[in-house]
Amino acid sequence: MKTSLPLKVQSIKSKGQKQRPYVYLSADLVEKTGLKQKDLVEWELIGRRKLRLDRVLRKKRCSDPQTYPLKLQAIKSKGQKTRLYVYVPVPLAAAIRLRHGEPVRWEYDGTALLMLRNA
């Protein structure tokens, strides 16, 4: 069961820091994957235009330079459902040439989420 959903890359810049890209997870994907706020997830570079996002069951030390563990973040707006999002580590965003406002899509194959840049 493969699900594909289009999104746009957002970014935030904190004082004295580089711009950090992030992508929202749609309510459909959150429901299908069972992901929750503050779940530990890990990004992995798997292609020129593809990143894989997996849930990590416990914190682990990883020496692989292509994996990046993070926590899912949430935005709570008055009168709206909580929306989950995840930062894309700057080195991975650079590796796949991800830019602010660029359309991307999530694909869920039943085991992991794939974020794909549109060609």
C-alpha positions in Angstrom: 0.0 0.0 0.0 1.9 3.0 -1.3 0.6 6.5 -0.4 2.0 9.6 -2.0 1.3 13.2 -0.7 2.6 16.5 -2.1 4.0 19.2 0.2 6.2 22.2 0.1 9.5 22.7 2.0 9.3 25.3 4.7 12.3 26.9 6.5 13.0 28.8 9.6 16.0 30.9 10.6 16.9 31.4 14.2 19.2 34.2 15.4 22.8 33.4 14.5 21.9 30.1 12.8 21.6 28.9 9.2 18.2 28.5 7.7 16.7 25.1 8.7 14.4 23.4 6.3 11.4 21.4 7.6 8.4 19.5 6.1 5.0 18.9 7.6 3.6 15.4 8.0 -0.1 15.2 6.8 -2.8 13.9 9.2 -3.2 10.9 6.9 0.5 9.9 7.2 0.5 10.5 11.0 -2.5 8.2 11.3 -1.0 5.5 9.0 2.5 5.5 10.5 1.4 5.9 14.1 4.0 8.6 14.6 3.6 11.0 17.6 5.0 14.2 18.8 8.6 13.8 20.2 9.0 10.4 18.6 12.6 9.8 17.8 13.1 9.5 14.1 16.1 9.2 11.8 16.8 10.6 8.4 18.9 8.7 5.9 20.2 9.7 2.5 19.2 7.0 0.0 19.5 8.7 -3.4 20.1 11.9 -5.2 16.5 13.1 -4.7 15.4 10.8 -1.9 15.5 10.8 1.9 14.2 8.0 4.2 12.6 8.7 7.5 12.4 5.9 10.1 11.2 5.7 13.6 14.0 4.9 16.1 12.9 2.7 19.0 15.7 3.8 21.3 18.5 6.4 21.2 21.6 4.9 19.8 25.1 6.2 18.9 25.5 6.2 15.2 28.8 6.6 13.4 27.2 6.6 10.0 27.6 10.1 8.5 24.4 9.7 6.4 22.0 9.2 9.2 20.6 12.0 11.5 18.4 11.2 14.5 15.8 13.9 15.4 12.6 14.3 17.3 9.3 15.1 15.6 8.0 18.6 16.4 4.4 19.8 16.7 2.6 23.1 16.1 -0.6 23.6 18.1 -2.8 26.4 16.8 -6.0 27.6 18.5 -9.0 25.8 17.1 -7.0 23.4 14.9 -5.5 20.0 15.2 -1.9 19.6 16.1 0.3 19.4 13.1 3.6 17.4 13.1 6.7 18.4 11.2 10.3 17.3 11.0 13.4 19.3 10.3 15.6 18.2 7.4 19.3 18.3 8.5 21.1 21.0 6.5 23.8 18.6 5.2 21.0 16.2 3.9 19.1 19.2 2.4 22.2 20.3 0.6 23.0 16.7 -0.6 19.7 16.5 -2.4 19.6 20.3 -3.2 16.4 20.9 -1.3 15.2 24.5 -1.4 12.6 26.6 0.4 9.2 26.5 -1.3 10.2 23.5 -3.4 7.5 20.8 -3.8 8.3 17.5 -2.3 6.2 14.4 -1.6 6.0 11.8 1.1 5.6 8.1 0.1 4.7 5.6 2.7 5.2 1.9 1.8 4.0 0.4 5.0 7.4 0.3 6.7 9.1 3.7 6.2 8.4 7.2 4.9 10.3 8.4 1.9 10.6 12.1 1.1 11.1 12.7 -2.6 12.1 15.9 -4.5 10.0 16.4 -7.6 12.2 16.3 -10.7 
